[in-house]
Amino acid sequence: MSKGSKTPAIRPLGDKILVRRDEAQTKTESGIYLPETGKERPKTGVVEAVGTGAINTETGSRIPLTVKKGDRVIFTSYAGTEVKLEGTELLIMGEDDVLAIID
């Protein structure tokens, strides 16, 4: 873990990205508190790191990623692989699991 950072030093490979999922809501808009089992896992998060890009099989050159570190994104429901490093929960997923970037 780098000094002053909350995210462990992980470098995704290829077209993979590292996302910190947003926190689940603890209560509804009307003020009802949700039990742990009733919380829906957010499908949004912040990109913490990106890989170097996929390789174009015809030319051998790298295809740059569309997302960049710091982007807020919406991703598919079952996107990525959950990893827990130094107490931090993160998702490693392919860029194709990202549906949109939130401006």
Helices and strands as residue ranges (DSSP letters): E 16-21, G 36-38, E 44-50, E 54-55, E 62-63, E 72-75, E 81-85, E 88-94, G 95-97, E 98-102
